[in-house]
């Protein structure tokens, strides 16, 4: 019984029962359940009616769903996603660099550690931030440690 393809249904006598496709094609399996006894592979049919236990592709084109067309589409979509992520990363990097270059005294900033303060001094690679007004506590940070500029209010010159 296990030598038959799973597309056959068992009849009441234990042998395979022909499927609708077999009846339509005019082919039947032997009633004794021994399809290989006479050495004729043509007696074993599949649901599609193909002899020899082979299956044919579905109706129409006979192609697989996972054919070269799907592979091509997947490659194109993957390439587009890669391009979008690269361009978005470059844009974000440029925006961040412009923000760090525009840092000036008086800007309210947030560091990558979450510390909030006001910029007191800007040097080449570091920024001095006042974090407490009452005790005049100042901390030095690397310029790259500034995550956001919260309020960009540079002090106005006294003469205006």
C-alpha beads as a LAMMPS data file, in Angstrom:
LAMMPS data file: protein, C-alpha beads

160 atoms
159 bonds

1 atom types
1 bond types

-500.0 500.0 xlo xhi
-500.0 500.0 ylo yhi
-500.0 500.0 zlo zhi

Masses

1 110.0

Atoms # bond

1 1 1 0.000 0.000 0.000
2 1 1 2.872 2.363 0.692
3 1 1 4.265 1.900 -2.855
4 1 1 1.420 3.947 -4.327
5 1 1 1.580 7.693 -4.633
6 1 1 -0.435 9.505 -1.987
7 1 1 -2.853 10.751 -4.623
8 1 1 -4.607 7.362 -4.765
9 1 1 -7.415 6.659 -2.386
10 1 1 -7.846 3.225 -0.830
11 1 1 -10.940 1.307 -1.858
12 1 1 -12.916 -1.014 0.409
13 1 1 -10.898 -4.064 -0.749
14 1 1 -7.609 -2.430 0.302
15 1 1 -6.413 -1.635 -3.196
16 1 1 -6.135 1.801 -4.684
17 1 1 -9.256 3.401 -6.001
18 1 1 -8.942 5.378 -9.245
19 1 1 -9.299 9.128 -8.856
20 1 1 -11.549 11.327 -10.965
21 1 1 -8.648 12.235 -13.237
22 1 1 -7.876 8.529 -13.781
23 1 1 -11.481 7.761 -14.681
24 1 1 -11.527 10.711 -17.062
25 1 1 -8.325 9.533 -18.746
26 1 1 -9.657 5.975 -18.903
27 1 1 -6.874 4.532 -16.769
28 1 1 -7.279 2.456 -13.659
29 1 1 -4.920 0.914 -11.152
30 1 1 -4.937 -2.869 -10.609
31 1 1 -7.483 -4.034 -8.070
32 1 1 -5.066 -6.306 -6.212
33 1 1 -2.950 -3.329 -5.121
34 1 1 0.231 -4.615 -6.825
35 1 1 1.068 -2.102 -9.502
36 1 1 4.640 -3.314 -9.946
37 1 1 3.784 -7.053 -10.217
38 1 1 3.676 -7.118 -14.000
39 1 1 6.570 -4.651 -14.420
40 1 1 4.395 -2.176 -16.256
41 1 1 4.867 1.336 -14.875
42 1 1 2.116 2.704 -17.093
43 1 1 -0.508 1.255 -14.779
44 1 1 0.477 3.699 -12.034
45 1 1 -1.035 7.053 -12.731
46 1 1 -1.212 10.282 -10.862
47 1 1 -4.051 12.644 -10.349
48 1 1 -3.109 14.536 -13.500
49 1 1 -3.321 11.339 -15.571
50 1 1 0.392 11.128 -16.408
51 1 1 1.639 7.512 -16.593
52 1 1 4.579 6.188 -14.605
53 1 1 3.885 8.033 -11.389
54 1 1 5.235 11.318 -12.669
55 1 1 3.432 14.543 -12.152
56 1 1 3.105 17.321 -14.625
57 1 1 2.991 21.014 -13.818
58 1 1 -0.317 22.633 -13.148
59 1 1 -2.635 23.656 -15.914
60 1 1 -1.732 26.454 -18.278
61 1 1 1.961 27.272 -18.482
62 1 1 3.300 24.311 -16.550
63 1 1 5.824 26.607 -14.822
64 1 1 6.615 26.724 -11.160
65 1 1 5.550 29.631 -8.960
66 1 1 9.167 29.936 -7.825
67 1 1 10.540 30.381 -11.320
68 1 1 13.065 32.816 -12.708
69 1 1 10.496 35.618 -12.846
70 1 1 9.986 35.548 -9.085
71 1 1 13.730 35.396 -8.496
72 1 1 14.225 38.439 -10.734
73 1 1 11.522 40.378 -8.898
74 1 1 13.013 39.476 -5.525
75 1 1 16.481 40.636 -6.631
76 1 1 15.100 43.941 -7.932
77 1 1 13.139 44.581 -4.714
78 1 1 16.143 43.672 -2.554
79 1 1 18.358 46.006 -4.590
80 1 1 15.846 48.852 -4.262
81 1 1 15.645 48.372 -0.485
82 1 1 19.434 48.387 -0.249
83 1 1 19.679 51.607 -2.272
84 1 1 17.011 53.331 -0.174
85 1 1 18.730 52.361 3.071
86 1 1 22.131 53.582 1.834
87 1 1 20.741 56.915 0.639
88 1 1 18.733 57.392 3.854
89 1 1 21.871 56.714 5.912
90 1 1 23.874 59.240 3.933
91 1 1 21.161 61.857 4.296
92 1 1 20.958 61.314 8.061
93 1 1 24.754 61.478 8.381
94 1 1 24.854 64.802 6.497
95 1 1 22.047 66.220 8.647
96 1 1 23.821 65.205 11.850
97 1 1 27.146 66.643 10.691
98 1 1 25.456 69.942 9.804
99 1 1 23.845 70.040 13.271
100 1 1 27.200 69.448 14.994
101 1 1 28.931 72.065 12.839
102 1 1 26.233 74.618 13.707
103 1 1 26.640 74.204 17.480
104 1 1 27.220 77.515 19.183
105 1 1 27.234 79.069 22.615
106 1 1 23.780 79.235 24.183
107 1 1 22.277 76.202 22.414
108 1 1 20.306 73.848 24.640
109 1 1 21.434 70.292 23.871
110 1 1 20.874 66.683 24.850
111 1 1 23.761 64.232 24.911
112 1 1 23.630 60.600 23.838
113 1 1 23.554 59.734 27.554
114 1 1 20.450 61.858 28.078
115 1 1 22.133 64.756 29.899
116 1 1 20.487 68.103 29.193
117 1 1 22.369 71.368 29.328
118 1 1 23.376 74.617 27.684
119 1 1 26.468 74.970 25.510
120 1 1 28.994 77.269 27.167
121 1 1 31.983 76.728 24.920
122 1 1 32.594 75.015 21.581
123 1 1 36.066 73.729 20.738
124 1 1 37.363 71.694 17.799
125 1 1 36.412 68.225 19.043
126 1 1 34.657 68.930 22.317
127 1 1 31.820 70.936 23.771
128 1 1 31.534 72.341 27.296
129 1 1 27.972 72.078 28.569
130 1 1 26.560 73.720 31.699
131 1 1 24.266 71.136 33.270
132 1 1 23.248 72.915 36.486
133 1 1 22.478 76.624 36.709
134 1 1 22.547 76.956 40.496
135 1 1 25.958 75.360 41.100
136 1 1 27.392 76.310 37.701
137 1 1 28.336 72.675 36.994
138 1 1 30.044 72.250 33.637
139 1 1 30.874 69.051 31.785
140 1 1 33.068 68.441 28.762
141 1 1 31.736 66.188 26.015
142 1 1 33.076 65.038 22.693
143 1 1 31.290 66.857 19.905
144 1 1 29.961 63.513 18.607
145 1 1 28.274 62.910 22.009
146 1 1 25.681 65.611 21.290
147 1 1 22.534 63.805 20.180
148 1 1 20.097 66.697 19.657
149 1 1 19.986 70.450 19.694
150 1 1 16.785 71.179 21.590
151 1 1 16.725 74.951 21.370
152 1 1 19.100 76.905 19.189
153 1 1 19.043 80.357 20.739
154 1 1 22.394 82.024 20.484
155 1 1 22.656 84.989 22.826
156 1 1 21.957 88.287 21.101
157 1 1 24.747 90.881 21.148
158 1 1 24.155 93.472 23.899
159 1 1 24.316 96.452 21.501
160 1 1 21.180 95.501 19.522

Bonds

1 1 1 2
2 1 2 3
3 1 3 4
4 1 4 5
5 1 5 6
6 1 6 7
7 1 7 8
8 1 8 9
9 1 9 10
10 1 10 11
11 1 11 12
12 1 12 13
13 1 13 14
14 1 14 15
15 1 15 16
16 1 16 17
17 1 17 18
18 1 18 19
19 1 19 20
20 1 20 21
21 1 21 22
22 1 22 23
23 1 23 24
24 1 24 25
25 1 25 26
26 1 26 27
27 1 27 28
28 1 28 29
29 1 29 30
30 1 30 31
31 1 31 32
32 1 32 33
33 1 33 34
34 1 34 35
35 1 35 36
36 1 36 37
37 1 37 38
38 1 38 39
39 1 39 40
40 1 40 41
41 1 41 42
42 1 42 43
43 1 43 44
44 1 44 45
45 1 45 46
46 1 46 47
47 1 47 48
48 1 48 49
49 1 49 50
50 1 50 51
51 1 51 52
52 1 52 53
53 1 53 54
54 1 54 55
55 1 55 56
56 1 56 57
57 1 57 58
58 1 58 59
59 1 59 60
60 1 60 61
61 1 61 62
62 1 62 63
63 1 63 64
64 1 64 65
65 1 65 66
66 1 66 67
67 1 67 68
68 1 68 69
69 1 69 70
70 1 70 71
71 1 71 72
72 1 72 73
73 1 73 74
74 1 74 75
75 1 75 76
76 1 76 77
77 1 77 78
78 1 78 79
79 1 79 80
80 1 80 81
81 1 81 82
82 1 82 83
83 1 83 84
84 1 84 85
85 1 85 86
86 1 86 87
87 1 87 88
88 1 88 89
89 1 89 90
90 1 90 91
91 1 91 92
92 1 92 93
93 1 93 94
94 1 94 95
95 1 95 96
96 1 96 97
97 1 97 98
98 1 98 99
99 1 99 100
100 1 100 101
101 1 101 102
102 1 102 103
103 1 103 104
104 1 104 105
105 1 105 106
106 1 106 107
107 1 107 108
108 1 108 109
109 1 109 110
110 1 110 111
111 1 111 112
112 1 112 113
113 1 113 114
114 1 114 115
115 1 115 116
116 1 116 117
117 1 117 118
118 1 118 119
119 1 119 120
120 1 120 121
121 1 121 122
122 1 122 123
123 1 123 124
124 1 124 125
125 1 125 126
126 1 126 127
127 1 127 128
128 1 128 129
129 1 129 130
130 1 130 131
131 1 131 132
132 1 132 133
133 1 133 134
134 1 134 135
135 1 135 136
136 1 136 137
137 1 137 138
138 1 138 139
139 1 139 140
140 1 140 141
141 1 141 142
142 1 142 143
143 1 143 144
144 1 144 145
145 1 145 146
146 1 146 147
147 1 147 148
148 1 148 149
149 1 149 150
150 1 150 151
151 1 151 152
152 1 152 153
153 1 153 154
154 1 154 155
155 1 155 156
156 1 156 157
157 1 157 158
158 1 158 159
159 1 159 160
